[in-house]
Amino acid sequence: MNRTPAVARRLVLSAPARRLVEAVVEAAAAGPEEVACAQVRAVGGHGKTALLRELSDALGAAGVPVRTPWQGGPEPDADAVLLVDDAHLLDPARLAALLERVRRGRPRLVLAYRPWPRPAALLELARALPRPVPPLTLTPFGPEQVRACLAAAWEATPAPEVAAFVAAQTGGVPAYVTRLGAALARAGGARLEVPAAAVAAFTAELDELDPDVRRVLLAADAGLGLEIDLLAGLVDGEAEEALAATRATGLVGRDGQLVPIARLALAALTPAAERVTVWRRLTELQLDRRGPVLPLVRSLLAARAGDLDRSGGAGMAAALHTAAEEAFDGEPALAAELFAAAAAAGRPAPVRQAQAAALAGDLDTALRLADQVMATPGSPERAEAALLAATVIAHRGQLARSAELYRWSDHGPSPAFAAIGLLGVGQPAEADAALRQSPADGPPTLLAGAAGLMARGVRASVSGPATGALSALVQAAALLESAGPGVALPDSPAALAALVALHCGELDIGESVLARAAAAGVGGALLARRHVLLRAWLDLVRGDLAGAQARLAAASAGPDRPEARDLVFAAALGIGLARRRSDLAALHRAWPIACEALVRHPIDLFTLLPLGEFAIAAARLGQQRWLTTHLRDADQLLAALGEPPLWAVPLHWSALHAAVIAEQPALAARQVTALTAHAGHTAYAAAAAAAAASWLEVLNGRVSPAAVESAARGLHEVGFRWDAARLAGQAAIRTTDRRAMTALLECARALQGRSPGRPAEAAARAAEAVLSDREREVARLVLDGLTYREIGDRLFIAAKTVEHHMARMRQRLGCATRADLLARLRVLTADEESP
């Protein structure tokens, strides 16, 4: 898009400006006795000089004499139209001469001026014009005018994205549109960025500004807004006049914000020392008036204004501390940085810095700072530091140590959080004692109330109905939504509610409470990953593998390594996805991560779901030795809590599948017995018990299609769609009744959310039509139990060719798994053998 600016450029005029030109020319051409006067008012860069030039050309073309500028001396002819630009800069004597000319009946005058300064003589002159009309105020270009201006300069229509870029950078100020358009044309227009030449063009303009105007511009650049009482302490003259003069430059838009290209020019062309001086002064003024200082401190950081923590004395230390507090809720990482700078400048706040670091996900720094405070005898913040250290340790999976610190802290929500941790490690009596404990100080805050509800919810999940536990946890989640991201929590009530929901089959409630917590930013970055992982787990059990994969990828993105608890869930999700996709290679790749997670995180009540996935994967891979200790610890944990059905049922369900895979029928039968004992606790427990009994029958070769379908649909109704489809599919593979097999396969597909399609017999005939004779021969031999190598020897083909045939048949028949393919091939071969 190489363009060269046109030598002769057609001026782009607004409709009002065009009408003014036409009216003045028409009046002036009518004769010397006709009034031909107008006023044009515009801030800098808006085109008043260009408009006067256009008017001069039009008057000359009409045969009307034009004089511009009039520098005194012999007075212009009476029939001449006098064009006066920058009338606001004329001295009183020249303005008086113009006024005298008007009063003598020679009102052929066009005045152009800025809104500031406003000399009294200029106002008197404007009022003396015959038939005074409001001056024409020139405004920024709209999108159409920007495109027209660029088209006139380049002699080509600009691309829409170029016009939009120019409009955004210039704010539509005509002079800046022309300036940037020409610079882009010279640069070839290939990249949408402001060329250095367009920025350099502001040099003279900025150098000529009054010092007070430059200070106001730098104040605007800091993002504080142009407040008179603030500017009064910044400028040497009157603040109102300095502000009016600044607006008149055109560098500031109507909203008080710098035009983007002007902001770039100001940053590039103003000495750093001048910027820093102004921003430091503004910081002092803001501190005195208790106004926000974060925008100013942010500007100082962006300008790399020396070492902020070593210059500026107590005033800068106070400013850094105040800015850190302002950034705390929304930008905890910045807050931690500012607290550190304030500490270096002589105003340490280690607990607040640790809290900010924790909320930003920097748990190493948070724990180090909190531990230093705890180790300082006589520190008044030791209890608060212990509370934060306990929170950090909870994220690292050490619930017992976390509970110990919470109990020692005895500060704010500490007793409630201690109770949650104690329940998590199987110490209900100690948890009850902690719940009876009252904190030593502090008001009954929102956080304390939410923590109490969380503790009662977890306690109810162990010893009461699931509905009571869910109710308390959801209420706690609602309380903390208003707290947003500014509270460091060991776990969020939404996460605990989602775990309870997953354990009792109330998946919709779990999804809703997690979505609300994520939208409110509860817990900040410290809990954001946990919320995403739990939503991925909901997708997993529902059979939405694509959704679970996407959320797992989102949770795994970023340079920071997951903490131990998040690593456990992420590893288990990877295992679960690989298992459900029958991807043995992916399962092998995921297993080392699972082993690391198991080593880093001891078993607690809130990681039984991942433990169940690990147990099934270990059975599939022959790695049960990794799980022996952890499964024993889980059994002991549940026993210490009185075998709570809500938490025990999912683990027994996973243990059943691990026993099935490992071909341990006696162990599978024990899991069925345990599930049956808990069947009356929740709808999910009842569905799992029925499904477990059906699994045991199927494994023993006794497939009752009605019973299997009923059990599978029970699982589906509580949201566990993948488990439901798998039960029906595996029963179909194991039955020898062709009709039962067909019905169960269709049931499996329906429960998995797939369209049932055509009846099975029609589907079989259609599939048979697209399979070759060799493929059907391979299918029969596979169903007879031969290996790929044995089939190759029998058919005189390579084992790799047999594998290729199987892959093509799986694709043609639309089978998601090998088991599904074998069941379909069994239907096909049974149809061929039937009369």
VEXMIDREN-109846 format. One record per residue (C-alpha): x, y, z. Coordinates in steps of 0.1 Angstrom, whole numbers, plus 2048, in hexadecimal, padded with zeros to 3 digits. Each point is the difference from the previous one (the first is absolute). Example, Ala and Ser with C-alpha at 12.3 -4.5 7.8 and 13.67 -1.06 7.14 Angstrom:
87B7D384E 80E8227F9 
END
This chain:
800800800 81B8197F6 7F18227FD 80F8237FA 7ED81E80E 7F08157E5 8118217F9 7DE8127FD 7E97F481B 7DA806800 7F580E822 7E67EA812 7E581780E 7E37F9816 7DE80A7F4 7FE81E817 82280C7F5 7F67FC7DC 7E1815806 81581B811 8178037E2 7E38017E7 7ED81B815 81E817803 8097FD7DB 7DC8077F6 7FD81E817 82280E7F6 7FA7FC7DA 7DF813803 812821804 815815819 7E180B812 7F67DD80A 80A7F2821 8197E37FD 80B7F5822 8047E0815 8117F281E 8137DE802 80A7F2821 8157E1804 81A7F1817 8227F97F2 8027E87E3 7DC8017F6 8048137DF 7F8825805 81E80B7EC 7F97E77E4 7DC80C7FF 80B8247FC 8177F57E4 7E27EF7EF 7EB81F805 81C8167F1 8027EA7E1 7DA8007FC 7FE827804 81C8047E7 7EF7EA7E7 7E1816804 8138207F9 7FF80D824 82081080D 80E7EF820 81880D819 8127EA818 80F806818 7FD825807 81F80C812 7F6824804 80B81C7E8 7E880B7E4 7DE7F3806 7F37E67E7 7E680B7E6 7DD80280B 7F47E47E9 81C7E880B 7F77E4817 8187FF81D 80A7DD80C 80F800823 80F7E080D 80A7FA824 7ED81F80B 8047F5824 8258097FD 7FC8237F3 80B81D816 7E681880D 80A81B7E7 7F97EA7E2 7DF7F480E 7F6824806 8098097DC 7E97E37F4 7E480C817 8038237F2 7FE7F37DC 7E07ED809 7F181E810 8068157E1 7EA7E97ED 8197E97F0 7F57DE80E 8127EA7E7 8137EC819 8057DB809 80F7F9822 8117DF809 80C7F9823 8047E781C 7E97FF81E 81D80A816 80E81A807 7E18177FE 80C8247FF 7E581980A 8068137DF 7FA7E17EC 7DF7FA811 7F68247FA 8097FD7DB 7EC7E07FC 7E1811810 80481E7E8 7FC7EC7E0 7DE8067EF 7E67E5805 8167ED818 7FD7DB7FC 80F7E4816 8237F97F3 8057E07ED 8127E7817 8157E77ED 7FE7DD80E 8157E07FB 7FB7EC7E1 7E77E3800 8087DF7EF 7F580B7DE 815820801 81E7EC80B 7FC7E87E3 7FB81E7E8 81F81280E 8167E17FB 7F27F97DE 8088247F5 8237FE80E 8087DD7F1 7EB8037E0 7F27DE80A 7E57F3816 80F7F4821 7F97DE80E 7E680081B 8197F481B 81881D7F6 7E481A803 7F57F2821 82480080E 8068247F5 7DF80B80F 8077EE821 82480E803 7F78247F7 7DE804810 7F580E7DE 814820805 80580C7DC 82480A802 80A7E0811 7EC7EB7E6 8148127E5 8207FC812 7FC7DB808 7F27F87DE 81E8107EE 8187ED817 7EF7DF7FA 8018067DA 825807801 8057E1815 7ED7EB7E7 7E27FA816 8097DC805 7FF801826 7E5810816 816812818 808825804 8208087ED 81C813812 7FC81C7E7 7DD80780B 80B802824 81E8167F8 7E88197EF 7F480A822 82280D80B 7FC8257F8 7DC7FF80C 80A7F3822 81E816804 7EB81F7FB 7E87F881C 7FE814820 8107ED81D 7DF7FF812 7EF7F07E2 81B7E67FE 7FA7F7825 7DB7FD7FA 8077E97E2 8167EA816 7E57FF81A 7E87F47E6 8197E67F5 8007F2823 7DB7F87FD 7F481381E 7E88177EE 8038267FE 7F380B821 803825808 8097FB825 81C7E87F7 80D8157E4 80181E817 81D7F1813 8127F77E1 80181F7EA 80F822807 7E38147F2 7DB7FD803 7F47DC7FD 7E180A7EC 8148137E7 81A7E47FD 7E57E77FA 7EE8167E6 8218067EE 8077DB800 7DE7F77F1 80681B7E5 81F7EE7F4 7EB7E37F2 8177E7810 7E57F7819 7DE7F37F5 7DE80A80D 8027E481A 81F80F810 8167E47F2 81E8057EB 7FB7F77DB 8137DF7FC 81A80D7E7 80581E816 8067E981D 81B7EE7EC 8108207F7 7FF80D824 8117E080C 81A8007E5 8088257FF 7FE80B824 81F7FC815 7FD7E481A 80B81781C 7E38187F8 7E77E4800 80C7F2821 800822810 7DC8067F7 7F47DD80A 812802821 7F0821808 7DE7F27F6 8067E2817 80781781D 7E18147F9 7EB7E17FD 80D7F3821 7F8821811 7DC7FF7F3 7FD7DA805 7FA7FA7DC 80A7E27EB 8257FD7F8 8027DF7ED 7FD8117DD 81D816809 8167E580F 7F87EA7E2 80B81D7E9 820803814 8067DA7FD 7FA8027DA 81881D7FD 81B7EC812 80481F816 81F7F5813 7FD7E981E 7DF80A80F 8087ED820 821813805 7F58247F7 7E581780C 8047F9825 7E27FA817 7E88107E7 8087E77E5 7FF7E3819 7DD80C80A 7F68037DC 80C7DD7F7 7EE7F181E 7E08137F7 8027F57DC 8057DC80B 7E1801814 7ED80E7E3 80D7E47E9 7FA7E581A 7DD7F37F5 8048037DA 8257FC7FA 8107EC81C 8217FA7EE 8058267FB 7F6805825 81A7E780B 81A8127EB 7F682280E 8007F3824 8237F37FA 80B8237F3 7F081181E 8127E9817 8218087EF 7F8825804 7FA7FC825 7DC7F6804 7FD7DA803 7DF7EE801 80B7DC7FE 7DE7F0807 7EE8157E6 81C7F97E8 7FD7DB807 7DA8017FB 8048127DF 81A7E67F5 7E97E480A 7E380E7ED 8178047E1 8097DB803 82480680D 7FD7E981D 8267FD806 803825807 7E0800815 80C7E3816 82280F804 7F382280B 7E67F1817 81A7E9810 81781D807 7E4813812 7F77E1815 8257FC809 80282480D 7F9801825 7E881B80B 7F38077DD 7DC80B802 7F97EF7DE 80B7DC80A 7DC7F3802 7F780F7DE 8217F27F1 7F77DE80E 7DE8027F0 80F8077DE 81B7E5804 7E57E7808 7ED80B7E1 81F7FB7EA 8087DE80E 7DC7F47FA 8058077DB 81F7EA802 7EC7E380E 80C801824 7DE802811 80C7F3821 81C81A803 7E881A7F3 7E77F881B 81B80281A 80A8237F5 7DB80B7FE 7FB7F5824 81F81280C 7F681F7ED 7DE802810 7FA81F7EA 7E08087ED 7F47E27EC 81C7EA80D 7EB7E8816 7E87F97E3 81C7FA7E7 8117EA81A 7E17EB803 7FE7FB7DA 8247F47FF 7FB7E981E 7E27F07EF 8147FD7E1 81A7EA811 7E77EB814 800811823 7DB808806 803804826 81C81A7FC 7EB8117E5 7E2803817 81780F81B 80D8197E7 7DC80A7F6 7F8806825 81F816802 7FA8267FD 81B8167F1 812816819 7F98207EE 7EF80F7E2 7DD8087F6 7E77E77F0 80B8097DD 7F27F47DF 81E7E97FD 7FB7F2823 7DC7F97F9 8077EF7DF 81C7EB810 7E87F481B 7E77F67E5 81B7ED7ED 80A7ED81F 7DD7F7809 7FA7F57DC 81E7E9800 7F67F2822 7DD7F97F2 80F7EE7E2 8107E8818 7E47FA819 7E080D7F1 7EB8027E0 81080B7E0 7E681B7FB 80A811821 8248007F7 7F980E7DD 7E981B80F 81A80D818 81C8007E7 7EC8117E5 7F581B819 82580580A 8098037DB 7E581B7FB 80D81481E 8238017F2 7F680A7DD 7FF82480B 8237FD80F 80E7F97DD 8257F97FB 80E81281E 7FD7E481A 81A7E4803 7ED7DF807 80D7DC807 7E47F57EA 7E18117F2 7DD7F780B 7F87FC7DB 81B7E67FC 7F47ED81E 7DC8027F5 80A7F27DE 8137E3810 7E17F8815 7EA8037E1 8177E87ED 7FF7E781C 7DA801802 7F68047DC 7F4824801 81580B7E3 7EB81E7F5 804810822 8257FA7FF 8038107DE 7EB81E809 813808820 8227FD7EF 7F58167E4 7F481B818 8217FE814 8158037E0 7EC81E7F5 805811821 8257F7801 7FD7F1823 8227F980D 8128117E4 81B7ED7ED 8057EA81E 7E07EE7F9 7F98077DB 8117E07F4 7EE7EB81A 7DE80C7F4 8097F87DC 80C7DD809 7E17F8813 7EA80C7E2 8157E97EA 7F97E4818 7DB8067FC 8047FE7DA 8147E0804 7E57ED814 7E580D7E8 8137F27E2 8088227F1 8247F67F9 80781D7E9 7F481981A 8157F081B 81F8007EA 7FB8257F8 7FD809824 81D7EB80A 8158117E5 7F582280D 8097F7824 8227F37F5 80881F7EC 81981980D 8247FE80D 7F87FA825 8007DC80C 7E07F3810 8017FC826 7FD7DD80E 7DA7FF803 7FA80E7DD 81A7E87F2 7ED7E380F 7E080A7EE 8118097DF 8137DF800 7E07ED807 7EE8127E5 81B7F77E7 7FD7DB80B 7DA8017FF 80080F7DC 8187E67F4 7ED7E3810 7DE80B7F2 80F8037DD 8107DE803 8218117F7 81A7E9810 81D8157F3 7F281F810 7FA7ED820 8257F6802 80A8247FA 7EA80D81B 80A7E681A 82280F80B 7EE821807 7E77ED815 81C7F0813 810822807 7DE80D80C 7FC7E2817 82280580F 7FB826806 7DD7FF80F 7F57EA81E 7DD7F17FE 7E481580F 7DA8017FD 8018197E4 8167EC7E8 7ED7DF800 7F28067DD 8238027F1 80B7E2814 7E47EC7F1 80C8097DD 8247F7809 7F47DE80D 7EF7F77E0 81D80B7EB 8197ED816 7EB7E07FA 8008067DB 8268057FF 8097E681A 80D81B818 7EB7F881F 81F801816 7FF8267FD 7DE801810 8037E781C 80981981B 7E981C7F3 7E27E97FF 8077F3823 80282480C 7DF8087EF 7EF7E2811 80E80B822 7F58237FA 7DC7F67F7 8007E881E 80B81C817 7E38157F3 7E77E4805 7FF7F57DB 7EC81E7F4 7EB7F47E3 8038217EC 8267FD7FF 8037DB7FF 7E97F77E3 81580F7E3 8207EF80D 7EE7DE803 7F38057DC 8238067F3 80E7E3815 7E67EA7EF 80C8097DE 8247FB80A 7F87DE80D 7EE7F77E0 81E80B7EB 8187ED817 7E97E17FE 7FB7FF826 7DC7F4803 8017FC825 80B824805 7E680B7E7 7E57EE814 80B812820 7FD8227EE 7DD7F77F5 7F77F6824 80D82280C 7ED8137E6 7E07ED808 804809824 8008257F7 7E47FF7E6 7E7813815 81681F805 7FC8137DF 7F27FB7DE 8237FC7F3 8087E681B 7E17EC7F6 8098027DB 8247F6806 7F47E2816 7E87F47E5 81B8057E5 81A7ED815 7E97E3804 7F97FF7DB 8268027F9 8057E2816 7E67EC7ED 80E80A7DF 8237F580A 7F27DF80A 7F17FB7DE 7DC80780B 7F381D7EB 7DD80B806 7F981B7E6 7E480F813 813802821 81F80E7EE 7ED81A7EE 7ED80A820 821803813 8118137E4 7E38197FE 802805826 82480B7FC 7F68167E3 7E5811814 81980C81A 81780E7E5 81A7E47FD 7FA7FB7DB 8217F07F7 7FE7E681B 7DC7F97F5 80A7FB7DC 81D7EA80A 7EB7E8814 7E87FB7E4 81C7FD7E6 8147E7814 7E07EB807 7F98007DA 8237F27F9 7FC7E481A 7DE7F37F6 7FB7E47E7 7DD80B7F8 8018137DF 7E0813807 80B809823 82280B7F3 7EF8177E6 7E880F819 81C80781A 81780F7E5 7E48187F6 7FA808825 825807804 8018187E3 7E181280C 80D804823 82180D7F3 7ED81C7EE 8037F27DD 7E47FE7E7 7F27DC800 7FD8027DA 7EF7E57ED 7F67DE80F 81C7E9806 7F87E77E5 7FE81C7E5 82180E80E 8107DE7FE 7F57FB7DB 80D8237F7 8217F9811 8037DE7EF 7FD8117DF 81E816806 8177E480D 8157EC7E9 8017DA7FF 82380180F 7F481781C 7E37EA809 8187E2801 818813817 7E2809816 7F57DC805 8247F5809 80381D819 7E07F5811 80D7DD802 81B80D816 81E7FF7E9 81C81A803 80A8167E3 81F7EB7F9 7EB7DF800 7E78107E8 81C80B7EA 80F7DD7FF 7DF7F17F8 7F78197E4 8248047F4 801825807 815816818 7F4806823 8038257F8 7E77FB7E4 7E87EF818 80381F817 7F98167E2 7E07ED7F8 7F4803823 806826801 7ED8057DF 7E27EB80D 7FF814820 7FF8207EC 7E57F47E8 7EA7F381C 80381F815 80C7EE81F 81181481B 8117E3811 80E7DE7F8 7E57F0816 7E58127EC 8107F47E0 8017DC80B 7DC80180A 7F680E7DE 8157E67EE 7EF7E5815 7DE80D7F4 80C7FF7DC 80D7DD801 7E17F4813 7EB80E7E4 8157EE7E6 7FC7DF811 7DA803806 7E87F07E6 
END
